[in-house]
Amino acid sequence: MPNPNMRALPTIRILQVEDDPLDAELIQAELDADGIDYQARLVDDEASYVACLREFEPDIVLSDLSMPGFSGQRALELLRQHDEDLPFIYVSATLGEEAAVEALRNGATDYILKQNPTRLASAVRRALAEAEALRAKRRAEAELIRAQRFESLAMLAGGLSHDLRNLLQPLLLAGDSLQDYQDDPRLARLGSLVRDCGRRGLQMVQSMLSFARGARRAEQVRVGALMDALGLLLRGSVPRAVKMDVEVDDRELAFEGNHTELQQALLNLCLNAIQAMGEDGGQLRVVARECELAADFFLPGEQPHPGRFLCLTVADTGPGMSPEVREHLFEPFFTTKESGTGLGLLSCKRIVASHNGVMRLDSEPGKGTVFNLYIPIEEPAAEVVAQEEQGESLMGEAERVLVVVEEAGPLSLLVDILDGYGYQPHASQSGTAALQWIEAHGVPDLVVMDADMNLFTGVRTLAALIEHGYRRAVLLLARPEAPPDLEELPALEQLYLIDKPIDTQQLLRTMRQALAIREAG
């Protein structure tokens, strides 16, 4: 009679290594009596055993100790080469106590005497439960190691981004400066090329940094920028055998969401598609289009909210998925990859759900796979600046501007740009030099200062300037991911944070705004 207190197991695959069919039937009778649902394969030679390990993919091996031409020790050795965690139980009539202890030392899970098989079913249940617990532990350990690697990557990316921003800043400033020479088309074209290269490099740095750090803030996501960032991250990961097409209906379409998380979801789906197509390759299509969803589109359990949606599609021409695979696809730790964790698609689904969106899958064997991510679109908040800035003059009126930047290249370019726009810029390469200049020449009309100086930081320099009586506007150049700590500063009415690398138009516009407020006061 089956044990009513035992939890029912799903169908398990049992590989029996036994040369006596009668003994094999007695073993199976014990499992039947306990109500274990199983499929069994019987082998008694090494070649058949190795083939079944590969093709039958057993959940557990039950093996006799000695057989003509084959042995349980050899079966255990071959199994541990194939899988270090798969349960292996000796079922033998000749296993003595010393041999049993040695078998356990060599990697066997348990041993059962054929003369007393009543413990067999419970031993099978326990072995399978322990194997599952061990696999779960190893998955958790692998995830911990993976998380630690991402943390290290984030720290490395943060340090590299600072250096790369400093390298890219001269390109951006020089490009903007050269573009001002509209009377010389060659210089203007050169400026445009230099600036675009700098911006492309900056976009790559920001994409890698935000992906590594996993930023969580809500923001206005632009579809064009999202697809460009995805392309930069996939560059080098798409093999030659795979043709990748990216289609975007409206690059300027914007919605509230999280750029980094959506980028992560799309990247995961694309990498899965590339791996699914394998060495033979195929076609990978990534499409961003706007669509309307009706109330009847939503499934039971989903919150119906018909309206405008952004549909992000990742489609491949790979082998497709069977109904069995699709059924378990979003279960934690379910994976079809040898080294996968099974968490990627579950993470994608959670990211889409966090955007109040829904996810759809269309896949059949031999017909490829299509994932559709539907993200609701809400109209972005109106931007205050737009119309007023058109036609606005960014030229200075000979105001004295103290520029404090430690890096010689960006400092020189900034001074040249401000001079070209009608200001009187004065360069200082340290906080100490800035204070000395003020003592010699008096208080400037405006201060532009780098927050990332080493010897005398921007915040410390600013505090010293305030102590010297400076009360006018300050433009503090800072990295957006590492804003300066301003708590130690005295109150300063006009303090503007400018993201680095510097956008020349934004800098000039902010300067005009700061000086206009001062004149109005």
VEXVOLUM-658557 format. One record per residue (C-alpha): residue number from 1; residue in three letters; x, z, y. Coordinates in pm, whole numbers, padded with zeros to 5 digits. Each point is the difference from the previous one (the first is absolute). Layout:
// residues N
[site NUM, 'ala', [X, Z, Y]];
...
This chain:
// residues 521
[site 1, 'met', [00000, 00000, 00000]];
[site 2, 'pro', [00132, -00075, 00352]];
[site 3, 'asn', [00106, 00299, 00203]];
[site 4, 'pro', [-00271, 00040, 00272]];
[site 5, 'asn', [00240, 00192, 00228]];
[site 6, 'met', [00251, -00285, 00019]];
[site 7, 'arg', [-00015, -00236, 00300]];
[site 8, 'ala', [-00067, -00357, -00109]];
[site 9, 'leu', [00298, -00232, 00031]];
[site 10, 'pro', [-00024, -00365, 00098]];
[site 11, 'thr', [00088, -00246, -00274]];
[site 12, 'ile', [00366, 00054, -00086]];
[site 13, 'arg', [00239, -00243, -00166]];
[site 14, 'ile', [00182, 00154, -00297]];
[site 15, 'leu', [00302, -00163, -00162]];
[site 16, 'gln', [00043, 00131, -00358]];
[site 17, 'val', [00337, -00034, -00169]];
[site 18, 'glu', [-00093, 00049, -00366]];
[site 19, 'asp', [00071, -00185, -00324]];
[site 20, 'asp', [-00277, 00167, -00205]];
[site 21, 'pro', [-00348, -00138, 00089]];
[site 22, 'leu', [-00168, 00302, -00164]];
[site 23, 'asp', [00194, 00246, 00220]];
[site 24, 'ala', [-00085, -00214, 00304]];
[site 25, 'glu', [-00373, 00024, -00086]];
[site 26, 'leu', [00022, 00379, -00041]];
[site 27, 'ile', [00161, 00030, 00344]];
[site 28, 'gln', [-00273, -00215, 00158]];
[site 29, 'ala', [-00266, 00204, -00180]];
[site 30, 'glu', [00127, 00314, 00177]];
[site 31, 'leu', [-00033, -00176, 00337]];
[site 32, 'asp', [-00349, -00127, -00091]];
[site 33, 'ala', [-00109, 00349, -00096]];
[site 34, 'asp', [00101, 00130, 00343]];
[site 35, 'gly', [-00186, -00277, 00183]];
[site 36, 'ile', [00305, -00169, 00153]];
[site 37, 'asp', [-00073, -00359, 00100]];
[site 38, 'tyr', [00301, -00216, -00088]];
[site 39, 'gln', [00138, -00337, -00099]];
[site 40, 'ala', [00279, 00008, -00260]];
[site 41, 'arg', [00277, -00239, -00102]];
[site 42, 'leu', [00191, 00062, -00323]];
[site 43, 'val', [00365, -00111, -00042]];
[site 44, 'asp', [00277, 00085, -00249]];
[site 45, 'asp', [00301, -00203, 00118]];
[site 46, 'glu', [00213, -00015, 00312]];
[site 47, 'ala', [-00091, -00353, 00112]];
[site 48, 'ser', [-00375, 00066, -00011]];
[site 49, 'tyr', [00049, 00336, 00170]];
[site 50, 'val', [00197, -00147, 00292]];
[site 51, 'ala', [-00254, -00282, 00041]];
[site 52, 'cys', [-00290, 00250, 00012]];
[site 53, 'leu', [00176, 00215, 00261]];
[site 54, 'arg', [00014, -00305, 00224]];
[site 55, 'glu', [-00334, -00168, -00077]];
[site 56, 'phe', [-00237, 00279, -00112]];
[site 57, 'glu', [00128, 00247, 00266]];
[site 58, 'pro', [-00090, 00317, -00192]];
[site 59, 'asp', [-00094, 00332, 00162]];
[site 60, 'ile', [00158, 00199, -00286]];
[site 61, 'val', [00213, -00058, -00312]];
[site 62, 'leu', [-00064, 00181, -00331]];
[site 63, 'ser', [00291, -00056, -00237]];
[site 64, 'asp', [00106, 00091, -00351]];
[site 65, 'leu', [00357, 00122, -00034]];
[site 66, 'ser', [00139, -00226, -00271]];
[site 67, 'met', [-00106, -00343, -00122]];
[site 68, 'pro', [00176, -00275, -00194]];
[site 69, 'gly', [00214, -00194, 00249]];
[site 70, 'phe', [-00120, 00199, 00301]];
[site 71, 'ser', [-00004, 00361, 00116]];
[site 72, 'gly', [-00180, 00229, 00243]];
[site 73, 'gln', [00331, 00080, 00174]];
[site 74, 'arg', [00052, -00370, 00071]];
[site 75, 'ala', [-00360, -00034, 00118]];
[site 76, 'leu', [00051, 00292, 00242]];
[site 77, 'glu', [00327, -00145, 00128]];
[site 78, 'leu', [-00160, -00340, 00067]];
[site 79, 'leu', [-00299, 00163, 00172]];
[site 80, 'arg', [00218, 00202, 00237]];
[site 81, 'gln', [00182, -00320, 00096]];
[site 82, 'his', [-00339, -00155, 00075]];
[site 83, 'asp', [-00175, 00298, 00167]];
[site 84, 'glu', [00144, 00348, 00056]];
[site 85, 'asp', [-00341, 00168, 00041]];
[site 86, 'leu', [-00219, -00152, -00273]];
[site 87, 'pro', [-00105, 00269, -00254]];
[site 88, 'phe', [00154, -00023, -00349]];
[site 89, 'ile', [-00124, 00221, -00285]];
[site 90, 'tyr', [00158, 00017, -00345]];
[site 91, 'val', [-00256, 00010, -00283]];
[site 92, 'ser', [00205, 00055, -00314]];
[site 93, 'ala', [-00001, 00178, -00333]];
[site 94, 'thr', [00377, 00051, -00010]];
[site 95, 'leu', [00072, 00157, 00341]];
[site 96, 'gly', [00176, 00334, -00040]];
[site 97, 'glu', [00038, 00262, 00272]];
[site 98, 'glu', [00354, -00103, 00100]];
[site 99, 'ala', [-00097, -00368, 00003]];
[site 100, 'ala', [-00305, 00080, 00211]];
[site 101, 'val', [00206, 00186, 00259]];
[site 102, 'glu', [00251, -00286, 00010]];
[site 103, 'ala', [-00284, -00252, 00042]];
[site 104, 'leu', [-00133, 00189, 00302]];
[site 105, 'arg', [00351, 00012, 00150]];
[site 106, 'asn', [00026, -00377, -00042]];
[site 107, 'gly', [-00318, -00061, 00201]];
[site 108, 'ala', [-00291, 00033, -00242]];
[site 109, 'thr', [-00313, 00157, 00147]];
[site 110, 'asp', [-00119, 00186, -00312]];
[site 111, 'tyr', [-00002, -00010, -00378]];
[site 112, 'ile', [-00282, 00030, -00254]];
[site 113, 'leu', [00030, 00054, -00375]];
[site 114, 'lys', [-00210, -00236, -00210]];
[site 115, 'gln', [-00084, 00292, -00227]];
[site 116, 'asn', [-00172, 00178, 00295]];
[site 117, 'pro', [-00141, -00264, 00238]];
[site 118, 'thr', [-00268, 00220, 00161]];
[site 119, 'arg', [00217, 00042, 00313]];
[site 120, 'leu', [00043, -00376, 00047]];
[site 121, 'ala', [-00296, -00068, 00235]];
[site 122, 'ser', [00079, 00293, 00231]];
[site 123, 'ala', [00369, -00103, 00002]];
[site 124, 'val', [-00100, -00354, 00103]];
[site 125, 'arg', [-00224, 00131, 00279]];
[site 126, 'arg', [00265, 00235, 00130]];
[site 127, 'ala', [00275, -00265, -00016]];
[site 128, 'leu', [-00211, -00248, 00198]];
[site 129, 'ala', [-00093, 00263, 00261]];
[site 130, 'glu', [00365, 00107, 00041]];
[site 131, 'ala', [00111, -00363, 00030]];
[site 132, 'glu', [-00259, -00065, 00272]];
[site 133, 'ala', [00105, 00317, 00185]];
[site 134, 'leu', [00364, -00107, -00022]];
[site 135, 'arg', [-00081, -00347, 00132]];
[site 136, 'ala', [-00199, 00152, 00288]];
[site 137, 'lys', [00292, 00229, 00082]];
[site 138, 'arg', [00241, -00293, 00003]];
[site 139, 'arg', [-00234, -00201, 00220]];
[site 140, 'ala', [-00019, 00294, 00241]];
[site 141, 'glu', [00379, 00034, -00002]];
[site 142, 'ala', [00035, -00373, 00062]];
[site 143, 'glu', [-00242, 00024, 00293]];
[site 144, 'leu', [00196, 00296, 00140]];
[site 145, 'ile', [00326, -00195, -00023]];
[site 146, 'arg', [-00173, -00299, 00158]];
[site 147, 'ala', [-00134, 00218, 00284]];
[site 148, 'gln', [00347, 00148, 00055]];
[site 149, 'arg', [00147, -00350, 00015]];
[site 150, 'phe', [-00260, -00102, 00259]];
[site 151, 'glu', [00083, 00312, 00200]];
[site 152, 'ser', [00368, -00090, -00011]];
[site 153, 'leu', [-00087, -00358, 00093]];
[site 154, 'ala', [-00200, 00126, 00297]];
[site 155, 'met', [00295, 00207, 00121]];
[site 156, 'leu', [00236, -00294, -00045]];
[site 157, 'ala', [-00245, -00238, 00171]];
[site 158, 'gly', [-00033, 00240, 00293]];
[site 159, 'gly', [00377, 00008, 00053]];
[site 160, 'leu', [00041, -00374, -00046]];
[site 161, 'ser', [-00291, -00080, 00231]];
[site 162, 'his', [00171, 00184, 00285]];
[site 163, 'asp', [00318, -00204, -00042]];
[site 164, 'leu', [-00187, -00327, -00051]];
[site 165, 'arg', [-00215, 00058, 00307]];
[site 166, 'asn', [00316, 00046, 00206]];
[site 167, 'leu', [00135, -00326, -00141]];
[site 168, 'leu', [-00325, -00187, 00067]];
[site 169, 'gln', [-00055, 00135, 00352]];
[site 170, 'pro', [00261, -00229, 00165]];
[site 171, 'leu', [-00161, -00303, -00169]];
[site 172, 'leu', [-00340, 00087, 00144]];
[site 173, 'leu', [00130, 00073, 00349]];
[site 174, 'ala', [00230, -00302, 00007]];
[site 175, 'gly', [-00280, -00226, -00124]];
[site 176, 'asp', [-00236, 00121, 00273]];
[site 177, 'ser', [00275, -00039, 00262]];
[site 178, 'leu', [00084, -00356, -00105]];
[site 179, 'gln', [-00366, -00101, 00002]];
[site 180, 'asp', [-00012, 00072, 00372]];
[site 181, 'tyr', [00223, -00306, 00059]];
[site 182, 'gln', [-00294, -00242, -00001]];
[site 183, 'asp', [00195, -00247, 00212]];
[site 184, 'asp', [00239, -00047, -00293]];
[site 185, 'pro', [-00208, -00097, -00309]];
[site 186, 'arg', [00296, 00047, -00234]];
[site 187, 'leu', [00052, 00360, 00106]];
[site 188, 'ala', [-00375, 00067, -00019]];
[site 189, 'arg', [-00016, -00141, -00355]];
[site 190, 'leu', [00305, 00202, -00098]];
[site 191, 'gly', [-00162, 00311, 00145]];
[site 192, 'ser', [-00318, -00063, -00197]];
[site 193, 'leu', [00200, -00046, -00323]];
[site 194, 'val', [00207, 00316, 00054]];
[site 195, 'arg', [-00306, 00207, 00088]];
[site 196, 'asp', [-00200, -00127, -00300]];
[site 197, 'cys', [00289, 00078, -00236]];
[site 198, 'gly', [00022, 00350, 00145]];
[site 199, 'arg', [-00376, 00056, -00036]];
[site 200, 'arg', [00002, -00131, -00355]];
[site 201, 'gly', [00282, 00238, -00090]];
[site 202, 'leu', [-00183, 00286, 00169]];
[site 203, 'gln', [-00320, -00079, -00188]];
[site 204, 'met', [00192, 00008, -00329]];
[site 205, 'val', [00154, 00338, 00087]];
[site 206, 'gln', [-00337, 00145, 00100]];
[site 207, 'ser', [-00172, -00131, -00314]];
[site 208, 'met', [00264, 00146, -00230]];
[site 209, 'leu', [00004, 00330, 00188]];
[site 210, 'ser', [-00378, 00044, 00008]];
[site 211, 'phe', [-00030, -00100, -00368]];
[site 212, 'ala', [00270, 00248, -00106]];
[site 213, 'arg', [-00149, 00282, 00206]];
[site 214, 'gly', [-00362, -00075, -00084]];
[site 215, 'ala', [-00143, 00053, 00348]];
[site 216, 'arg', [-00359, 00129, -00004]];
[site 217, 'arg', [-00125, -00038, 00355]];
[site 218, 'ala', [-00301, -00213, 00090]];
[site 219, 'glu', [00087, -00297, 00219]];
[site 220, 'gln', [-00109, -00345, 00105]];
[site 221, 'val', [00108, -00228, -00285]];
[site 222, 'arg', [00047, -00368, 00084]];
[site 223, 'val', [-00046, -00234, -00293]];
[site 224, 'gly', [00285, -00231, 00105]];
[site 225, 'ala', [00247, 00289, 00030]];
[site 226, 'leu', [-00115, 00139, -00337]];
[site 227, 'met', [00061, -00332, -00176]];
[site 228, 'asp', [00335, -00054, 00175]];
[site 229, 'ala', [00117, 00345, -00111]];
[site 230, 'leu', [-00112, -00070, -00357]];
[site 231, 'gly', [00195, -00327, 00001]];
[site 232, 'leu', [00314, 00175, 00121]];
[site 233, 'leu', [-00024, 00265, -00273]];
[site 234, 'leu', [-00062, -00262, -00273]];
[site 235, 'arg', [00286, -00221, 00111]];
[site 236, 'gly', [00255, 00008, -00279]];
[site 237, 'ser', [-00253, 00131, -00255]];
[site 238, 'val', [-00183, -00331, -00058]];
[site 239, 'pro', [00184, -00200, -00269]];
[site 240, 'arg', [00047, -00373, 00038]];
[site 241, 'ala', [-00247, -00068, -00279]];
[site 242, 'val', [-00278, 00161, 00206]];
[site 243, 'lys', [-00155, -00192, 00288]];
[site 244, 'met', [-00136, 00239, 00262]];
[site 245, 'asp', [-00263, -00106, 00255]];
[site 246, 'val', [-00123, 00222, 00284]];
[site 247, 'glu', [-00319, -00100, 00181]];
[site 248, 'val', [-00126, 00184, 00309]];
[site 249, 'asp', [-00323, -00110, 00171]];
[site 250, 'asp', [00047, 00205, 00318]];
[site 251, 'arg', [00341, 00152, 00069]];
[site 252, 'glu', [-00129, 00190, 00305]];
[site 253, 'leu', [-00284, 00170, -00187]];
[site 254, 'ala', [00046, 00378, 00044]];
[site 255, 'phe', [-00168, 00303, -00155]];
[site 256, 'glu', [00060, 00373, -00025]];
[site 257, 'gly', [00196, 00099, -00309]];
[site 258, 'asn', [00343, 00083, -00132]];
[site 259, 'his', [00248, -00287, 00009]];
[site 260, 'thr', [00247, 00166, -00240]];
[site 261, 'glu', [-00253, 00090, -00268]];
[site 262, 'leu', [-00161, -00346, -00002]];
[site 263, 'gln', [00346, -00154, -00012]];
[site 264, 'gln', [00080, 00223, -00301]];
[site 265, 'ala', [-00321, -00103, -00180]];
[site 266, 'leu', [00063, -00373, 00054]];
[site 267, 'leu', [00365, 00033, -00100]];
[site 268, 'asn', [-00093, 00176, -00322]];
[site 269, 'leu', [-00256, -00267, -00093]];
[site 270, 'cys', [00245, -00282, 00079]];
[site 271, 'leu', [00281, 00153, -00207]];
[site 272, 'asn', [-00244, 00056, -00290]];
[site 273, 'ala', [-00103, -00366, 00023]];
[site 274, 'ile', [00362, -00119, 00002]];
[site 275, 'gln', [00079, 00211, -00308]];
[site 276, 'ala', [-00316, -00118, -00178]];
[site 277, 'met', [00095, -00367, 00045]];
[site 278, 'gly', [00343, 00069, -00151]];
[site 279, 'glu', [00286, -00245, -00032]];
[site 280, 'asp', [-00230, -00302, -00022]];
[site 281, 'gly', [-00117, 00067, 00355]];
[site 282, 'gly', [-00317, -00127, 00159]];
[site 283, 'gln', [-00180, 00025, 00333]];
[site 284, 'leu', [-00052, 00313, 00208]];
[site 285, 'arg', [-00259, -00023, 00280]];
[site 286, 'val', [-00051, 00263, 00267]];
[site 287, 'val', [-00300, -00067, 00224]];
[site 288, 'ala', [-00140, 00191, 00299]];
[site 289, 'arg', [-00344, -00112, 00114]];
[site 290, 'glu', [-00302, 00148, 00173]];
[site 291, 'cys', [-00331, 00019, -00187]];
[site 292, 'glu', [-00346, 00153, 00013]];
[site 293, 'leu', [-00116, 00231, -00281]];
[site 294, 'ala', [-00368, 00066, -00072]];
[site 295, 'ala', [-00140, 00330, -00126]];
[site 296, 'asp', [-00048, -00138, -00354]];
[site 297, 'phe', [00376, -00071, -00027]];
[site 298, 'phe', [00077, 00369, -00054]];
[site 299, 'leu', [-00003, 00154, -00347]];
[site 300, 'pro', [-00172, 00323, -00107]];
[site 301, 'gly', [00210, 00294, 00117]];
[site 302, 'glu', [00135, -00193, 00302]];
[site 303, 'gln', [-00118, 00071, 00352]];
[site 304, 'pro', [-00186, -00314, 00118]];
[site 305, 'his', [00104, -00095, 00352]];
[site 306, 'pro', [-00068, -00371, 00053]];
[site 307, 'gly', [00165, -00184, 00284]];
[site 308, 'arg', [00335, -00157, 00098]];
[site 309, 'phe', [00289, 00045, -00243]];
[site 310, 'leu', [00357, -00118, -00029]];
[site 311, 'cys', [00052, -00136, -00351]];
[site 312, 'leu', [00363, 00025, -00117]];
[site 313, 'thr', [00049, -00207, -00315]];
[site 314, 'val', [00294, 00005, -00243]];
[site 315, 'ala', [-00041, -00269, -00268]];
[site 316, 'asp', [00239, -00113, -00274]];
[site 317, 'thr', [00000, -00261, -00276]];
[site 318, 'gly', [00133, 00243, -00261]];
[site 319, 'pro', [-00140, 00075, -00348]];
[site 320, 'gly', [-00299, 00199, 00128]];
[site 321, 'met', [-00141, 00319, -00150]];
[site 322, 'ser', [-00212, 00075, -00303]];
[site 323, 'pro', [-00325, 00201, 00039]];
[site 324, 'glu', [00174, 00298, -00165]];
[site 325, 'val', [00280, -00001, 00258]];
[site 326, 'arg', [-00244, -00042, 00291]];
[site 327, 'glu', [-00204, 00296, -00127]];
[site 328, 'his', [00298, 00240, 00025]];
[site 329, 'leu', [00181, -00163, 00292]];
[site 330, 'phe', [-00062, 00275, 00257]];
[site 331, 'glu', [00060, 00294, -00232]];
[site 332, 'pro', [00299, 00224, 00091]];
[site 333, 'phe', [00312, -00084, -00204]];
[site 334, 'phe', [-00160, -00304, -00167]];
[site 335, 'thr', [00254, -00282, 00013]];
[site 336, 'thr', [00080, -00325, -00176]];
[site 337, 'lys', [00365, 00015, 00111]];
[site 338, 'glu', [00278, 00155, -00207]];
[site 339, 'ser', [00137, 00194, 00298]];
[site 340, 'gly', [-00319, 00033, 00206]];
[site 341, 'thr', [-00170, 00322, 00102]];
[site 342, 'gly', [-00353, -00138, 00023]];
[site 343, 'leu', [-00044, 00149, 00348]];
[site 344, 'gly', [00040, -00316, 00211]];
[site 345, 'leu', [-00352, -00141, -00033]];
[site 346, 'leu', [-00157, 00345, 00025]];
[site 347, 'ser', [00195, 00047, 00325]];
[site 348, 'cys', [-00128, -00338, 00126]];
[site 349, 'lys', [-00358, 00099, -00074]];
[site 350, 'arg', [00042, 00330, 00184]];
[site 351, 'ile', [00154, -00173, 00302]];
[site 352, 'val', [-00294, -00243, 00020]];
[site 353, 'ala', [-00247, 00288, -00040]];
[site 354, 'ser', [00175, 00195, 00279]];
[site 355, 'his', [-00077, -00300, 00227]];
[site 356, 'asn', [-00369, 00020, -00107]];
[site 357, 'gly', [00053, -00324, -00189]];
[site 358, 'val', [-00064, -00123, -00353]];
[site 359, 'met', [00214, -00179, -00257]];
[site 360, 'arg', [-00100, -00277, -00241]];
[site 361, 'leu', [00180, -00149, -00300]];
[site 362, 'asp', [-00059, -00340, -00160]];
[site 363, 'ser', [00214, -00071, -00306]];
[site 364, 'glu', [-00035, -00162, -00339]];
[site 365, 'pro', [00259, -00084, -00268]];
[site 366, 'gly', [00161, -00331, 00083]];
[site 367, 'lys', [-00164, -00026, 00344]];
[site 368, 'gly', [00222, 00215, 00221]];
[site 369, 'thr', [-00091, 00304, 00207]];
[site 370, 'val', [-00158, 00042, 00344]];
[site 371, 'phe', [-00015, 00327, 00192]];
[site 372, 'asn', [-00221, 00014, 00311]];
[site 373, 'leu', [00035, 00291, 00243]];
[site 374, 'tyr', [-00291, 00026, 00243]];
[site 375, 'ile', [00081, 00199, 00315]];
[site 376, 'pro', [-00276, 00061, 00258]];
[site 377, 'ile', [00076, -00133, 00348]];
[site 378, 'glu', [-00093, 00201, 00304]];
[site 379, 'glu', [00056, -00140, 00345]];
[site 380, 'pro', [00326, 00139, 00146]];
[site 381, 'ala', [-00028, 00219, 00305]];
[site 382, 'ala', [00021, -00194, 00325]];
[site 383, 'glu', [00350, -00006, 00140]];
[site 384, 'val', [00023, 00117, 00355]];
[site 385, 'val', [00284, -00215, 00114]];
[site 386, 'ala', [-00103, -00362, -00061]];
[site 387, 'gln', [-00138, -00171, 00307]];
[site 388, 'glu', [00177, 00206, 00266]];
[site 389, 'glu', [00343, -00085, -00132]];
[site 390, 'gln', [-00046, -00376, 00017]];
[site 391, 'gly', [00188, -00134, 00298]];
[site 392, 'glu', [00143, 00344, 00081]];
[site 393, 'ser', [00344, -00011, 00160]];
[site 394, 'leu', [00273, 00187, -00188]];
[site 395, 'met', [00259, -00047, 00275]];
[site 396, 'gly', [00164, 00304, 00155]];
[site 397, 'glu', [00046, 00070, 00369]];
[site 398, 'ala', [00364, 00110, 00001]];
[site 399, 'glu', [-00085, 00344, -00147]];
[site 400, 'arg', [00297, 00197, -00127]];
[site 401, 'val', [-00021, 00048, -00378]];
[site 402, 'leu', [00240, 00223, -00193]];
[site 403, 'val', [00044, -00139, -00355]];
[site 404, 'val', [00148, 00251, -00249]];
[site 405, 'val', [00083, -00158, -00339]];
[site 406, 'glu', [00293, 00086, -00225]];
[site 407, 'glu', [00036, -00341, -00168]];
[site 408, 'ala', [00201, -00233, 00223]];
[site 409, 'gly', [-00171, -00324, -00111]];
[site 410, 'pro', [-00363, 00102, 00062]];
[site 411, 'leu', [00103, 00181, 00321]];
[site 412, 'ser', [00163, -00312, 00143]];
[site 413, 'leu', [-00296, -00223, -00094]];
[site 414, 'leu', [-00254, 00242, 00146]];
[site 415, 'val', [00191, 00016, 00329]];
[site 416, 'asp', [00020, -00382, 00014]];
[site 417, 'ile', [-00376, -00036, -00065]];
[site 418, 'leu', [-00097, 00257, 00264]];
[site 419, 'asp', [00236, -00161, 00248]];
[site 420, 'gly', [-00162, -00338, -00070]];
[site 421, 'tyr', [-00344, 00150, 00070]];
[site 422, 'gly', [00097, 00128, 00343]];
[site 423, 'tyr', [00098, 00361, -00072]];
[site 424, 'gln', [00323, 00181, 00087]];
[site 425, 'pro', [00104, 00129, -00344]];
[site 426, 'his', [00286, 00248, -00046]];
[site 427, 'ala', [00153, 00038, -00348]];
[site 428, 'ser', [00099, 00334, -00154]];
[site 429, 'gln', [00128, 00020, -00356]];
[site 430, 'ser', [-00056, 00375, -00042]];
[site 431, 'gly', [-00203, 00288, 00137]];
[site 432, 'thr', [00308, 00142, 00171]];
[site 433, 'ala', [00066, -00331, 00179]];
[site 434, 'ala', [-00365, -00012, 00112]];
[site 435, 'leu', [00022, 00346, 00156]];
[site 436, 'gln', [00325, -00093, 00174]];
[site 437, 'trp', [-00161, -00316, 00140]];
[site 438, 'ile', [-00295, 00200, 00141]];
[site 439, 'glu', [00234, 00250, 00164]];
[site 440, 'ala', [00191, -00288, 00162]];
[site 441, 'his', [-00288, -00236, 00092]];
[site 442, 'gly', [-00316, 00212, 00014]];
[site 443, 'val', [-00323, -00012, -00198]];
[site 444, 'pro', [-00106, -00350, -00126]];
[site 445, 'asp', [-00352, -00140, 00021]];
[site 446, 'leu', [-00031, -00018, -00378]];
[site 447, 'val', [00194, 00104, -00313]];
[site 448, 'val', [00009, -00203, -00324]];
[site 449, 'met', [00163, 00209, -00273]];
[site 450, 'asp', [00076, -00031, -00372]];
[site 451, 'ala', [-00126, 00301, -00199]];
[site 452, 'asp', [00252, -00054, -00284]];
[site 453, 'met', [00328, 00072, 00173]];
[site 454, 'asn', [00247, 00206, -00202]];
[site 455, 'leu', [00234, 00188, 00233]];
[site 456, 'phe', [-00260, 00112, 00250]];
[site 457, 'thr', [-00349, -00077, -00132]];
[site 458, 'gly', [-00268, -00168, 00208]];
[site 459, 'val', [-00213, 00315, 00007]];
[site 460, 'arg', [00292, 00218, 00109]];
[site 461, 'thr', [00098, -00255, 00266]];
[site 462, 'leu', [-00358, -00012, 00124]];
[site 463, 'ala', [-00012, 00381, 00020]];
[site 464, 'ala', [00322, -00004, 00203]];
[site 465, 'leu', [-00140, -00269, 00233]];
[site 466, 'ile', [-00309, 00213, 00064]];
[site 467, 'glu', [00225, 00298, 00077]];
[site 468, 'his', [00174, -00225, 00257]];
[site 469, 'gly', [-00335, -00055, 00172]];
[site 470, 'tyr', [-00112, -00328, -00157]];
[site 471, 'arg', [-00384, -00020, -00004]];
[site 472, 'arg', [-00062, -00371, -00015]];
[site 473, 'ala', [-00095, -00222, -00295]];
[site 474, 'val', [00203, -00016, -00321]];
[site 475, 'leu', [-00026, -00269, -00267]];
[site 476, 'leu', [00131, 00150, -00326]];
[site 477, 'leu', [00106, -00257, -00261]];
[site 478, 'ala', [-00076, 00142, -00346]];
[site 479, 'arg', [-00047, -00101, -00362]];
[site 480, 'pro', [-00372, 00016, -00089]];
[site 481, 'glu', [00070, 00166, -00336]];
[site 482, 'ala', [00221, 00270, 00160]];
[site 483, 'pro', [-00147, 00094, 00340]];
[site 484, 'pro', [00207, 00245, 00208]];
[site 485, 'asp', [-00092, 00367, 00017]];
[site 486, 'leu', [-00123, 00048, 00357]];
[site 487, 'glu', [-00115, 00362, -00032]];
[site 488, 'glu', [00319, 00138, 00155]];
[site 489, 'leu', [-00043, -00211, 00315]];
[site 490, 'pro', [-00151, 00126, 00325]];
[site 491, 'ala', [-00324, -00172, 00100]];
[site 492, 'leu', [00052, -00359, 00115]];
[site 493, 'glu', [-00305, -00190, 00121]];
[site 494, 'gln', [00133, -00351, -00055]];
[site 495, 'leu', [00164, -00016, -00343]];
[site 496, 'tyr', [-00045, -00327, -00190]];
[site 497, 'leu', [00107, -00056, -00363]];
[site 498, 'ile', [00115, -00358, -00071]];
[site 499, 'asp', [00041, -00103, -00364]];
[site 500, 'lys', [00336, -00133, -00112]];
[site 501, 'pro', [00103, -00274, -00038]];
[site 502, 'ile', [-00111, -00066, 00355]];
[site 503, 'asp', [-00248, -00270, 00084]];
[site 504, 'thr', [00111, -00129, 00342]];
[site 505, 'gln', [-00351, -00078, 00125]];
[site 506, 'gln', [-00128, 00344, -00099]];
[site 507, 'leu', [00298, 00167, 00169]];
[site 508, 'leu', [-00044, -00192, 00325]];
[site 509, 'arg', [-00377, 00056, 00000]];
[site 510, 'thr', [00043, 00376, -00051]];
[site 511, 'met', [00259, 00013, 00278]];
[site 512, 'arg', [-00240, -00169, 00244]];
[site 513, 'gln', [-00277, 00241, -00106]];
[site 514, 'ala', [00224, 00307, 00051]];
[site 515, 'leu', [00123, -00116, 00341]];
[site 516, 'ala', [-00355, -00089, 00112]];
[site 517, 'ile', [-00120, 00354, -00081]];
[site 518, 'arg', [00289, 00146, 00197]];
[site 519, 'glu', [-00075, -00220, 00304]];
[site 520, 'ala', [-00371, 00086, -00017]];
[site 521, 'gly', [00088, 00372, -00009]];
